[in-house]
Amino acid sequence: MRILQPLRREMGDGLLLKAEQTDFLGTYSTGNATAITSGNITTAVGSGVSVPIIRREGQYFVIKYVD
């Protein structure tokens, strides 16, 4: 996880996940198409993609080991 290195340097020795929430915010979609005509024949080629937009949040317990 990206937060473990600064966590260890500044605050504690580890994390425990307390709660996690994922929210679906929507979809981003894009696409294109091209048509080529040669004589009496038309050929069309296209592509598209849709990806979800998701926000994730988490709550953690910080663990600090003591001697």
N, C-alpha and C positions, 0 to 999 in steps of 0.2 A: 504494500500500500504506500501511496505517496506521502502519507502523513506520519509514518512511523519514524523516519530518520530525524525530522525536526522534533518530534515528540521525545525521542530518547535523549536528544541533545539538550532539550530545554526543560522537560517536565517529568517524564516517568520512564518506566521500563517496558510497558506494554499496554494493550487495550483489550477491553471486553465490549462486544456489541450489546447495547441495551435495547435499542429499537431501530427499525429501519422502515422507511416509507418511500414508495415509488409512485410518482404522479405522471400520468399520460397527459401531455399538454397539447398534442396535435400531430400532424403529419406534414412533412415537407416533400413536395412532389415536383418533378421536373421531367421534361421529355422533349424530343425533337423528331422530325420526320422530313424525308427528302423524297421527291418524286422525279423520275427521269423518263422522258419520252423519247423514243427512237422509232420513227415511222409510225406504225399502228400499235406499238407495244409501249405500255407505261409500266414502269416498275417503281414500287414504293418501298422504302426501308425506313424503319423508325425504331426508337428505343425510349425507354422511360424508367424512372426509378422513384420509389417512395421510401422514406425512412421515418421512423417514429421520433418524436421529440419527447424525451423523458427527463424528469428531474428526480434525483435521488437524494434523500436526506438520511442522516444517521445520528444516533445519540450513542455515546461511548462512555464507559468507565475507564479512567486512567489508573494504571497499576504502578505503584512505586514500591520496590522491594527495600526493606530496611534490615540492617544487620543487628 
